[in-house]
Structures are given as C-alpha cells and as structure tokens.
Amino acid sequence: MAAPVSAPGGRGALRIADRVYARIAARAAREALTDAWHGRTARGGPPKVSVTGPTTPGAPVTVRVSVDLPFPADLTTLARAVRDRITTDTRTLTGTRVSEVTVIIERLLPEPTR
C-alpha cells in the first residue's frame, strides 16, 4: 500500500540565500548596461549589490546596486533599465517579488580622448 502524499505546503520550505539574489541582480545589471558600453573603450567595474532578503516566506526582497555608467548618457534611462531588469530577472528565476531596487551611480566614465 502506498504512503499518502502530503499537501505541497506540508512537505517543507524553500529558502533562497541572499547571495543568490545578489548574483542574479549583479548579472541583470551587467546585462541591462551591455548596449550602453558597446563600442566604448572605457569600461565600468562590476556592479556592487546588497540584498535584504525576505523575512518571511513569500515576502519581497529589497536590492541596492551600485553601478558605473558611461558619460555622456541618459542616466535616468540607464538606471531605470537596471532596475527593471533586476526586478524581472529576480521574479522570473526565483518567483520572489522585488519591493524596491535602489540604483546608485558610483562613477561616470567618459570616453577617453585620443
């Protein structure tokens, strides 16, 4: 005789470490800025990410990301692209909602003159 199958909620819980959210956010930020850096010799450093994970199962996460941006550029559009990509990728890959993404522009890097 087979053992009864318990309801999905009764079998355990999934906890995603903050560092996983941070890696997803860092990759999303890099990918969001790929086109902005295309064709430039100057390159920004990797994004620096900190995450405040969910305090209870199903709660949203908060992300803080520092990025370098090319200059001149539409900084608002680039920051919005980073925010939107982080929100979308986190939700898609983990099923976790992102309540807030704070984008900090750490440095502006102009194209060097020759």
PyMOL commands that set and color helices and strands:
alter all, ss='L'
color gray80, all
select helices_A, chain A and resi 8-10+18-32+34-37+75-94
alter helices_A, ss='H'
color red, helices_A
select strands_A, chain A and resi 48-52+61-71+98-110
alter strands_A, ss='S'
color yellow, strands_A
deselect
rebuild
show_as cartoon
